[in-house]
Amino acid sequence: MATAALVSTQRCPDGRIAGGVWPALTIAVLCVLGLWPRYAVALEWLNSGVRVRFDDKTVLGKKQPEVFREYDVFANLQLPWQHQYASGWGWSLRLLASAGIIQGAEETGFVASGVPVLVFGRKDGRLSADAGAGLAFLSRHRYALQDYGGPVQAALTFSVSLPLHRRGGIGYRFMHYSDAGLYGNHTTGADFHMVELLYRF
């Protein structure tokens, strides 16, 4: 990108990011997307599936004191920006939406997320990788020794997917939940290494 906006991420005394930063970032993202009307396409439901956590290795942040399991259903929706190249490869913006349960310390809670992701892959959708950041909601945030801080969490994700048979596919997804300092410095996020089974429409 030819120009870039630098936003100062000042923090309040209690560790929260200053409120004026988020509106500025939102406006910047909307302005960037507004520059690409020629990539607009109709909103489309691309695929859906199920996923389950299989490993708890910490990648980002502090080591989590509890072990969690997560079981989700998810769907990928095509957002109105994409571009395909003559080679058959291209990029697109999608909305990854999910809902499921999270279990830890003999407790169970509900989890839902909405994450815009930037996808690189083949036009037929059979091979792709994505990365993005969005929001997650937790119905409970305390699990014995682990405190996520509150119900609203930042969600960071990365994934790769491969074809299995015809419309089926399998993938690996990394998902990180964190309050990003919103609720203070006493909280701990969590990393989820998940396997996905998906069906393409």
C-alpha positions in Angstrom: 0.0 0.0 0.0 1.4 3.4 -1.0 0.4 5.2 2.2 0.0 4.0 5.7 -1.7 5.6 8.8 0.2 5.5 12.1 -2.1 5.3 15.1 -0.8 5.9 18.6 -2.0 3.1 20.9 -1.9 4.9 24.2 -3.0 3.0 27.2 -5.1 4.1 30.2 -3.6 3.7 33.7 -5.6 0.4 34.2 -4.1 -1.1 31.1 -6.9 -0.5 28.6 -6.2 0.9 25.2 -7.4 4.5 24.9 -11.0 4.6 23.5 -10.1 6.9 20.6 -7.9 4.3 19.0 -10.7 1.9 18.0 -12.8 4.5 16.1 -9.7 5.6 14.2 -8.8 2.1 13.2 -12.3 1.3 12.2 -12.5 4.4 10.0 -9.1 3.6 8.4 -10.2 0.0 7.5 -13.5 1.3 6.0 -11.6 3.9 3.9 -9.2 1.2 2.6 -12.1 -1.1 1.6 -13.9 1.8 0.0 -11.0 2.1 -2.5 -11.8 -1.3 -4.0 -15.3 -1.2 -5.5 -14.1 -2.9 -8.7 -13.6 -6.1 -6.7 -17.1 -6.2 -5.4 -19.1 -9.4 -5.8 -22.4 -10.7 -4.3 -22.3 -12.1 -0.7 -21.9 -15.9 -0.9 -22.0 -18.8 1.5 -18.8 -20.7 0.6 -18.4 -23.5 3.1 -19.3 -24.8 6.6 -18.1 -27.5 8.9 -17.0 -28.6 12.3 -13.8 -28.2 14.2 -12.2 -29.5 17.4 -9.2 -28.5 19.5 -6.4 -31.2 19.5 -3.5 -29.4 21.2 -2.9 -26.7 23.8 0.7 -25.6 23.1 1.1 -21.9 24.0 2.2 -19.7 21.0 1.1 -16.2 22.0 1.1 -14.6 25.5 1.5 -16.2 28.9 1.3 -19.9 29.5 -2.3 -20.8 30.3 -2.9 -22.5 33.7 -5.8 -24.7 32.5 -6.3 -27.1 29.7 -9.3 -26.5 27.4 -11.4 -28.3 24.8 -13.4 -26.6 22.2 -16.0 -27.9 19.7 -17.4 -25.6 17.1 -19.5 -25.4 13.9 -18.4 -22.7 11.5 -19.3 -21.0 8.2 -17.3 -18.9 5.7 -19.1 -16.1 3.9 -17.6 -14.3 0.9 -17.3 -10.5 1.6 -17.6 -8.2 -1.4 -13.9 -7.9 -2.3 -11.8 -10.4 -4.2 -9.4 -10.7 -7.2 -8.4 -13.7 -9.3 -5.3 -13.9 -11.4 -4.8 -15.7 -14.7 -2.8 -18.4 -12.9 -5.9 -19.6 -11.1 -4.7 -18.1 -7.7 -6.1 -15.1 -6.0 -7.2 -13.4 -2.8 -10.5 -12.6 -1.2 -12.0 -11.2 2.0 -14.3 -13.5 4.0 -16.2 -13.5 7.3 -15.5 -16.6 9.4 -18.4 -17.1 11.9 -18.4 -19.9 14.5 -20.3 -21.0 17.5 -19.7 -23.9 20.0 -18.7 -24.9 23.5 -15.5 -24.5 25.4 -14.7 -26.8 28.3 -12.1 -26.5 31.0 -11.6 -27.1 34.8 -14.8 -29.2 34.7 -16.8 -26.3 33.5 -18.6 -25.7 30.2 -19.3 -22.4 28.4 -20.6 -21.1 25.1 -18.2 -19.4 22.6 -19.0 -17.5 19.4 -16.8 -15.5 17.1 -16.9 -13.4 14.0 -13.5 -12.8 12.2 -12.9 -11.1 8.9 -10.1 -13.0 7.2 -7.8 -12.4 4.2 -7.7 -15.6 2.1 -5.1 -16.6 -0.5 -5.8 -19.7 -2.6 -6.9 -21.3 -5.8 -10.1 -20.1 -7.6 -11.8 -23.5 -7.1 -11.3 -23.1 -3.3 -9.7 -26.5 -2.9 -6.4 -25.1 -1.5 -6.2 -22.0 0.7 -4.7 -20.2 3.6 -6.2 -17.4 5.6 -5.4 -15.0 8.5 -7.5 -12.4 10.3 -8.5 -10.7 13.5 -12.0 -10.2 15.0 -14.1 -10.6 18.1 -15.2 -13.5 20.2 -17.9 -13.8 23.0 -17.5 -16.1 26.0 -20.5 -16.9 28.1 -18.1 -17.5 31.1 -14.6 -16.1 31.5 -13.4 -17.8 34.7 -12.3 -21.4 34.7 -10.6 -22.2 38.1 -7.1 -20.8 37.8 -7.7 -19.1 34.4 -9.5 -15.8 34.0 -10.0 -14.5 30.5 -11.1 -11.2 32.0 -14.5 -10.8 30.5 -17.0 -11.9 27.9 -15.6 -9.9 24.9 -12.3 -11.1 23.6 -10.1 -10.3 20.6 -9.7 -13.3 18.3 -6.6 -13.9 16.1 -6.6 -16.7 13.6 -4.6 -18.5 10.9 -5.4 -21.6 8.9 -4.6 -23.8 5.9 -6.9 -26.2 4.3 -6.6 -29.1 1.8 -9.1 -31.0 -0.3 -10.2 -34.5 0.8 -12.7 -35.7 -1.8 -14.8 -33.7 -4.2 -16.5 -31.0 -2.0 -14.9 -32.2 1.3 -11.8 -30.7 2.9 -9.6 -30.8 6.0 -7.7 -28.0 7.6 -5.6 -26.8 10.5 -6.7 -23.6 12.4 -4.9 -21.7 15.0 -7.1 -19.5 17.2 -6.0 -17.1 19.9 -8.4 -15.5 22.4 -7.2 -12.5 24.5 -8.7 -9.5 26.2 -5.9 -7.3 24.8 -5.6 -5.6 28.1 -9.2 -4.5 28.1 -9.9 -5.9 31.6 -6.5 -5.3 33.1 -3.2 -7.1 33.5 -4.3 -10.1 35.6 -5.9 -12.0 32.7 -4.6 -14.9 30.6 -5.6 -15.7 27.0 -5.5 -19.1 25.4 -4.3 -20.7 22.2 -6.3 -23.3 20.3 -4.8 -25.6 17.7 -7.8 -27.1 15.9 -8.6 -29.6 13.1 -11.4 -28.6 10.7 -13.6 -30.8 8.5 -15.4 -28.7 5.9 -17.9 -29.0 3.1 -17.8 -26.6 0.1 -21.1 -25.5 -1.5 
